[in-house]
Amino acid sequence: MYESDTSSPRDTAVVIGGGMTGMLAARALALFADVVVIERDELPAGPEPRKGLPQARHAHLLWAGGVAALEALIPCIGDRLVEEGAWRAGIMTDLVSKAPSGPWFHRFATPTVNLVCSRDLLDATVRWAVLRDERITLRRRAEVVGLAGTASRITGVRIHTGGSDETIPARIVVDASGRSSRATVWLEGLGIPPVPERTVDAGVVYASRMFKAPGSAADRFPIVNVQADPSRAPGQGGIILPVEGGRWLVTLSGTRGGEPTSEPESFAGFAKGLRDPIIGDLIERAEPLTDPVMSRSTANTRRYFEKAARWPEGFVAVGDAVAAYNPVYGHGLTAAAQGAVALGNTILEYGLHREGLSRRLQKAVARPVGNAWNLAVGQDALYPGATEKGPTAADRFGAALVDRAVDAGARSPQAQRHLLEVMSMQKPPTRLFSPGMLFRMAVGKKRPHLDGPPLTAAERSMTAPAS
């Protein structure tokens, strides 16, 4: 990743939150300081669910841009995940996907590779790798109740653990506490004016259920994704994500007026009612392993900390503490990993003691956040009730551009490659404005639309019940 100067005395850094974002931030900071991670929950020893991460029960993808960032922070972590049961999915060769605007994607070969596994396995493997570093200490069952310092400089955190309170001094405090972040409250309490915020809430509800993959599909089966169409409310979609242990993690989603339920007997029926019944048809041949689990905390919320009129030295917010996304797009993990890389690279360039570092850090982590935000909000803002004033002209223009790019990407291998560079967060959304992409959207040669999901005969036969 990068090297640091180890000849001078070590500073202390505090990371609030021991989830994925917190662990990756700790990994980046450990090259410059001894790191204390404060986590209010008792974290599991292995790949198991935990109380503070209910969204882990739903389908997650680590896009190619996130894989690259993860490998930069923790070399060979991808190989370790594969050893534990994850797999590398070629996008689109290992993905059967119906776009929001309607077409099925041709499964052209592209260099885009995502890591696929359960969120529990991903978190546990990253946590294991990070906490092996002796420069990183985890404080479990401890809650940060406030920041120490002033409006000009944060000097540590105040924590409550058991029946006692204490203050942990730190050169830098990183808030990686996620959607529940109290950063705005703490900063306003120190006299720092509120920062601009925006919320885009399409009212999406998720229902997820684990299945035993049928027939020989446990060995190798593509991801199957029917995406919701924001131009036709309610938007309903679903995904089959083959994960470790020969299982299918199936997540169904619906916006206001079209939400899935937690009733097991309704799960397959909802899937059959999507714009294509393929997911329902496939899971009818699979054995349910769990009842459906629900989630309603899906709003896109962004805090524009990088635009703050005043910002204290010694503090930076990262990950979902800056922007939380509708999980259907799968960009939150990638933005968090890229943000951690930006954190480390910026400290390497300017030094941990440089005046103005915290503002530089906040602007650096805002770049991947902004890319993920634009990809998510461009679709969700179109749903009725998602925003107070409805979609902006920029939202509508962005959505129309993406629809044109998706149509071209569904039928042209060159356009698909450009589109996937953006969707996988390897390139910024401005890539869609490149001359080559605009040409292919307008007049480039394209194959005809597919009539149905491009599952091969062999893949369909894999789901046949064993005789």
Secondary structure as GFF3:
##gff-version 3
##sequence-region A 1 467
A	DSSP	beta_strand	11	16	.	.	.	ID=ss1
A	DSSP	alpha_helix	20	29	.	.	.	ID=ss2
A	DSSP	beta_strand	33	38	.	.	.	ID=ss3
A	DSSP	three_ten_helix	54	57	.	.	.	ID=ss4
A	DSSP	alpha_helix	64	73	.	.	.	ID=ss5
A	DSSP	alpha_helix	77	83	.	.	.	ID=ss6
A	DSSP	beta_strand	87	90	.	.	.	ID=ss7
A	DSSP	beta_strand	95	98	.	.	.	ID=ss8
A	DSSP	beta_strand	113	116	.	.	.	ID=ss9
A	DSSP	alpha_helix	119	131	.	.	.	ID=ss10
A	DSSP	beta_strand	136	139	.	.	.	ID=ss11
A	DSSP	beta_strand	143	149	.	.	.	ID=ss12
A	DSSP	beta_strand	154	161	.	.	.	ID=ss13
A	DSSP	beta_strand	164	169	.	.	.	ID=ss14
A	DSSP	beta_strand	172	175	.	.	.	ID=ss15
A	DSSP	three_ten_helix	178	180	.	.	.	ID=ss16
A	DSSP	alpha_helix	183	189	.	.	.	ID=ss17
A	DSSP	beta_strand	197	200	.	.	.	ID=ss18
A	DSSP	beta_strand	205	212	.	.	.	ID=ss19
A	DSSP	beta_strand	223	226	.	.	.	ID=ss20
A	DSSP	beta_strand	236	243	.	.	.	ID=ss21
A	DSSP	beta_strand	247	254	.	.	.	ID=ss22
A	DSSP	alpha_helix	264	272	.	.	.	ID=ss23
A	DSSP	alpha_helix	278	283	.	.	.	ID=ss24
A	DSSP	beta_strand	287	288	.	.	.	ID=ss25
A	DSSP	beta_strand	293	295	.	.	.	ID=ss26
A	DSSP	beta_strand	300	303	.	.	.	ID=ss27
A	DSSP	three_ten_helix	305	307	.	.	.	ID=ss28
A	DSSP	beta_strand	315	317	.	.	.	ID=ss29
A	DSSP	three_ten_helix	319	321	.	.	.	ID=ss30
A	DSSP	beta_strand	323	324	.	.	.	ID=ss31
A	DSSP	three_ten_helix	327	329	.	.	.	ID=ss32
A	DSSP	alpha_helix	332	350	.	.	.	ID=ss33
A	DSSP	alpha_helix	357	380	.	.	.	ID=ss34
A	DSSP	alpha_helix	393	411	.	.	.	ID=ss35
A	DSSP	alpha_helix	413	423	.	.	.	ID=ss36
A	DSSP	three_ten_helix	429	433	.	.	.	ID=ss37
A	DSSP	alpha_helix	435	442	.	.	.	ID=ss38
A	DSSP	alpha_helix	457	462	.	.	.	ID=ss39
###
